[in-house]
Amino acid sequence: MKKRLVLLHWLNLALTGVTLAMAMGSLIPSQYIPGISVLVLLLPLLVIPHVVAFLFWIRFNPRKSSTNFLGLAIIAFPLMAQWPYARAEEISEGEVKIATYNVRAFYQTSGAAQAIGNWTQQQSIDILCMQEIRRSAAAPLAKHYPYRIYAPRNKNYSVAIYSKYPIINHSPLEYTSLSTKGYARTSAQYADIVLPFDTVRVLNVHLSSTGLQDQDMDAVHSKDELLETGQFVLSKLAASDRNRGLQANHIIEWVKESPHPVVLSGDFNGVPGGNLYCRLLQHLRDPYILDGYGTMGSFEPLARRGLFFKIDWTMHSANLHSKGQYIENINLSDHRPLVTRFSPEPPAPQGD
């Protein structure tokens, strides 16, 4: 029994070492090691081994369970940014809702723009940040928002911010470090919007897509097919990961340069965690960690396969008060919209 315990002890140390290496590896900027951010996706696979080992050592040698507690703590952070567990608060007076939604150019279903417009009114969405918008089809949605900006300005296919509150300043933004041209380089913008309680800078971004199609993730029927499909998917992930690493540097600078509190929204094509996410947490907070509730998973093709990844984010400056964030379970695009609720700062406690 003693020899078995020694062997299990070393296996447990190896498990913890792998967890630390994966966590630290995911923090390396992906322009240096394309595909490195995939480690964030693999971390949750280590939850069950750590739980089993933790319960085992609690029974036989509680002091040695500390390594598994450390491993679970490391894994918990990216999981909390993806898995909702809070409850919705009551609607408050003066509340503002900001949604981010990749609308897939309104190709998902017939009448998608009209249906999305109906949804925004039902949910009282005040500001809508969209990615992959097709302007020629957007009229049924645009009529609900008097203030609208697009980036690039003169392209049919773009990102857009629609607002019910005045936009006093705005501009397209470019990922100038990308060597490619077109949408991947120009899919970013900002708008300074006057809310009832503050003027905020809304940054709407779309990071490079993996280029994977729904059929690329279909089930395979043999070992050779599995290997071929795996290599194909990984090659696409690595190529797009490098671009996202370069785009991340621009996003950090845009956040730091803002003269107003920031609301950063968009399709990041990656889960919270990794290099960009941790760098953003130095400047912004993620309300989903403590106040996320509702449906899991913002990318429908993955959610349909039981992979509930949130690849659409909204983060904001600490001096803005958010009171909840949720993913709306509607099938009007291949993404699901992420909605963040903002309200005026709570009044300061009164002295006796």
C-alpha positions in Angstrom: 0.0 0.0 0.0 2.8 2.4 0.8 4.4 1.9 -2.6 1.1 2.6 -4.3 0.7 5.8 -2.3 4.1 7.0 -3.3 3.3 6.3 -7.0 0.0 8.1 -6.7 1.7 11.0 -5.0 4.1 11.4 -8.0 1.2 11.0 -10.5 -0.7 13.7 -8.6 2.3 16.1 -8.7 2.5 15.4 -12.5 -1.2 16.3 -12.9 -0.7 19.5 -11.0 2.4 20.3 -13.1 0.5 19.8 -16.3 -2.3 22.1 -15.0 0.2 24.8 -14.2 2.0 24.4 -17.5 -1.3 24.6 -19.5 -2.4 27.7 -17.5 0.9 29.5 -18.0 1.1 28.4 -21.6 -2.3 30.0 -22.4 -0.9 33.3 -21.2 1.7 33.4 -24.0 0.7 35.9 -26.8 -0.6 33.7 -29.7 1.3 35.7 -32.3 4.4 34.0 -30.9 3.0 30.5 -30.7 -0.1 30.2 -32.9 -2.6 27.9 -31.4 -1.3 28.2 -27.8 -4.7 29.7 -26.6 -6.3 26.3 -27.3 -4.8 25.3 -23.9 -7.6 27.3 -22.2 -10.1 25.1 -23.9 -8.4 21.9 -22.6 -8.1 23.0 -19.0 -11.6 22.0 -18.0 -10.8 18.4 -19.0 -8.6 18.3 -15.9 -11.4 19.0 -13.4 -12.5 15.4 -12.9 -8.9 14.0 -12.3 -8.3 16.8 -9.7 -11.7 16.2 -8.0 -11.0 12.4 -7.8 -7.5 13.0 -6.5 -8.7 15.6 -4.0 -11.2 13.2 -2.5 -8.7 10.4 -2.4 -6.1 12.4 -0.5 -8.6 13.9 1.9 -9.3 10.3 2.9 -5.7 9.0 3.1 -3.4 12.0 3.6 -5.2 15.4 3.8 -2.0 17.5 3.5 -1.3 16.2 0.0 -4.8 17.3 -1.2 -3.4 20.9 -1.3 -1.9 20.4 -4.8 -5.3 19.4 -6.1 -7.0 22.3 -4.4 -4.5 24.6 -6.2 -5.2 22.8 -9.5 -9.0 23.3 -9.1 -8.5 27.0 -8.2 -6.5 27.5 -11.4 -9.2 25.8 -13.5 -12.1 27.6 -11.7 -11.1 31.0 -13.0 -11.7 30.4 -16.8 -14.7 28.3 -15.9 -16.4 31.0 -13.9 -16.1 33.4 -16.9 -18.1 30.9 -19.0 -20.6 29.2 -16.7 -23.4 31.3 -15.3 -24.6 30.7 -11.7 -26.0 34.0 -10.5 -29.7 35.0 -10.5 -31.2 37.9 -12.3 -31.8 41.0 -10.4 -35.0 43.0 -10.6 -35.1 45.7 -13.3 -34.2 49.1 -11.8 -35.1 52.6 -12.9 -32.8 54.1 -15.4 -31.3 50.7 -16.4 -29.5 50.5 -19.8 -29.0 47.3 -21.8 -26.1 46.8 -24.1 -26.0 43.7 -26.3 -23.4 42.3 -28.6 -24.5 40.0 -31.4 -22.8 38.5 -34.4 -25.8 38.5 -36.8 -24.2 36.4 -39.5 -25.2 38.9 -42.2 -28.9 38.0 -41.5 -28.5 34.7 -43.5 -29.5 32.4 -40.6 -33.2 32.4 -41.3 -35.7 34.2 -43.5 -36.6 37.6 -42.1 -33.8 37.5 -39.6 -33.3 41.3 -39.5 -37.0 41.9 -38.7 -36.9 39.1 -36.0 -33.8 40.6 -34.4 -35.5 44.0 -34.4 -38.5 42.6 -32.7 -36.3 40.9 -30.1 -34.4 44.1 -29.3 -37.7 45.9 -28.6 -39.1 43.1 -26.5 -35.9 43.0 -24.4 -35.5 46.9 -24.4 -32.0 46.8 -25.9 -30.7 50.4 -25.8 -27.3 49.8 -27.6 -26.7 47.0 -30.0 -23.1 46.1 -31.1 -23.2 43.9 -34.2 -20.6 42.0 -36.1 -21.0 40.6 -39.6 -23.9 42.9 -40.5 -25.2 43.2 -44.0 -26.3 46.8 -44.3 -28.5 46.2 -47.4 -30.7 43.9 -45.3 -30.7 45.8 -42.0 -33.5 48.3 -42.6 -36.1 46.4 -40.5 -33.8 46.5 -37.5 -32.2 49.9 -38.2 -35.6 51.7 -37.9 -35.6 51.1 -34.2 -32.4 53.0 -33.6 -32.0 56.7 -34.5 -28.2 56.7 -34.0 -26.2 54.2 -36.2 -22.5 53.9 -37.2 -20.7 51.4 -39.3 -17.1 50.3 -39.8 -15.9 50.5 -42.5 -18.2 53.4 -43.4 -18.8 52.6 -47.0 -18.9 48.8 -47.1 -22.1 46.6 -47.1 -20.4 44.0 -44.9 -19.3 45.6 -41.6 -19.5 45.9 -37.9 -22.1 48.4 -36.5 -23.3 50.1 -33.3 -27.0 51.0 -33.1 -28.0 53.3 -30.2 -31.1 54.9 -28.8 -28.9 57.4 -27.0 -26.9 60.2 -28.8 -23.5 59.3 -30.3 -21.4 62.4 -29.9 -18.1 61.0 -31.4 -17.2 57.9 -33.3 -14.6 56.4 -35.7 -13.8 53.2 -37.5 -10.7 51.4 -36.1 -8.2 49.2 -37.9 -5.9 46.3 -36.9 -3.0 47.9 -38.7 -0.6 45.1 -37.7 -2.5 42.6 -39.8 -1.0 42.0 -43.2 -4.4 41.0 -44.7 -6.9 43.4 -46.1 -10.6 43.5 -45.9 -13.0 42.8 -43.1 -10.5 41.1 -40.7 -8.5 44.3 -40.7 -11.4 46.8 -40.4 -13.8 45.0 -38.1 -13.6 47.4 -35.2 -15.0 50.8 -34.2 -15.8 53.1 -31.2 -18.7 55.4 -30.3 -18.9 57.9 -27.5 -22.5 57.6 -26.3 -24.3 59.9 -23.8 -26.1 57.6 -21.3 -28.4 59.0 -18.6 -25.7 58.6 -16.0 -22.4 58.9 -17.9 -20.8 59.3 -21.3 -19.2 56.0 -22.2 -16.9 54.8 -25.1 -18.4 51.7 -26.6 -15.8 49.6 -28.4 -17.2 47.0 -30.8 -14.7 44.5 -32.1 -14.6 41.3 -34.1 -11.5 39.2 -33.9 -10.4 36.9 -36.7 -12.6 34.0 -37.3 -11.3 30.4 -37.3 -13.0 29.9 -40.7 -14.6 26.7 -39.5 -17.9 25.7 -41.0 -20.6 23.8 -39.1 -20.0 20.7 -41.3 -16.3 20.7 -40.2 -17.4 19.6 -36.8 -19.7 16.8 -37.9 -19.1 13.4 -36.4 -16.4 11.2 -38.0 -16.7 7.5 -38.6 -13.1 6.2 -38.6 -9.7 6.7 -37.0 -8.3 8.1 -40.3 -11.2 10.5 -40.6 -10.7 11.6 -37.0 -7.0 12.3 -37.6 -7.6 14.2 -40.8 -10.4 16.3 -39.3 -8.3 17.0 -36.2 -5.4 18.2 -38.3 -7.6 20.4 -40.5 -9.3 22.0 -37.5 -6.1 22.6 -35.6 -4.4 24.2 -38.7 -7.3 26.7 -39.0 -7.2 27.4 -35.3 -3.5 28.1 -35.3 -3.7 30.4 -38.3 -6.5 32.5 -36.9 -4.9 32.5 -33.4 -1.9 34.3 -34.7 -4.1 37.1 -36.1 -6.0 37.4 -32.8 -2.8 37.8 -30.9 -1.9 40.8 -33.1 -5.4 42.2 -32.8 -5.2 41.9 -29.0 -2.4 44.5 -28.9 -4.6 47.1 -30.6 -7.5 46.4 -28.3 -5.4 47.0 -25.2 -4.2 50.3 -26.6 -7.7 51.4 -27.6 -8.9 50.7 -24.0 -6.0 52.5 -22.4 -6.4 55.6 -24.7 -10.1 56.1 -24.0 -11.1 59.5 -22.5 -14.3 57.9 -21.1 -15.3 54.8 -19.2 -15.2 51.8 -21.6 -17.7 49.2 -22.6 -15.8 46.6 -24.7 -18.1 44.3 -26.7 -17.7 41.9 -29.5 -17.1 38.5 -31.0 -13.7 37.5 -29.8 -13.7 34.0 -31.4 -12.1 32.6 -28.2 -13.2 31.8 -24.6 -12.4 34.1 -21.7 -8.9 33.2 -20.5 -5.5 33.4 -22.0 -3.3 36.3 -22.8 -5.8 38.9 -24.0 -8.4 38.2 -21.4 -5.9 38.5 -18.5 -4.4 41.7 -19.9 -7.9 43.2 -20.2 -8.7 42.3 -16.6 -6.0 44.8 -15.6 -8.2 47.6 -17.1 -11.8 46.2 -17.2 -14.0 43.9 -15.3 -16.0 40.9 -16.6 -19.5 41.0 -15.1 -20.1 37.4 -16.2 -17.8 36.0 -13.6 -20.0 37.0 -10.6 -23.2 38.1 -12.3 -23.7 35.8 -15.3 -27.0 34.0 -15.5 -29.3 32.1 -17.9 -28.3 30.1 -21.0 -24.8 28.7 -21.4 -22.7 29.0 -24.6 -22.9 31.9 -27.1 -21.9 29.9 -30.2 -24.8 27.8 -31.3 -23.0 25.1 -33.4 -20.8 24.2 -30.4 -23.6 24.5 -27.8 -25.6 22.1 -29.9 -22.8 19.6 -29.5 -22.6 20.1 -25.7 -19.6 22.5 -25.9 -20.9 25.5 -24.0 -18.2 28.1 -24.9 -18.8 31.8 -24.6 -16.9 33.4 -27.4 -18.7 36.7 -27.2 -17.6 39.0 -24.4 -18.6 42.3 -22.9 -16.3 43.9 -20.3 -16.4 47.4 -18.8 -14.5 49.9 -16.7 -14.7 49.5 -13.0 -16.5 52.9 -12.5 -19.5 51.6 -14.4 -22.1 49.6 -12.5 -23.3 46.4 -14.2 -26.0 44.3 -12.5 -26.1 41.2 -14.6 -25.1 39.6 -17.9 -26.9 36.9 -19.8 -26.9 35.0 -23.1 -30.3 35.1 -24.8 -31.4 31.7 -26.1 -32.6 32.6 -29.6 -31.8 31.0 -32.9 -31.6 34.0 -35.3 -27.9 33.6 -36.1 -25.1 31.1 -35.5 -24.3 33.1 -32.4 -26.5 34.0 -29.4 -26.6 37.6 -28.2 -24.9 38.6 -24.9 -26.8 41.2 -23.0 -25.3 43.4 -20.2 -27.4 45.4 -17.8 -26.1 48.7 -16.6 -27.5 51.1 -14.0 -26.4 54.3 -12.2 -23.9 53.8 -9.4 -25.6 52.8 -6.2 -25.9 55.7 -3.8 -23.2 56.0 -1.2 -24.1 54.7 2.3 -25.5 57.5 4.5 -23.7 58.2 7.7 -25.5 58.1 11.0 
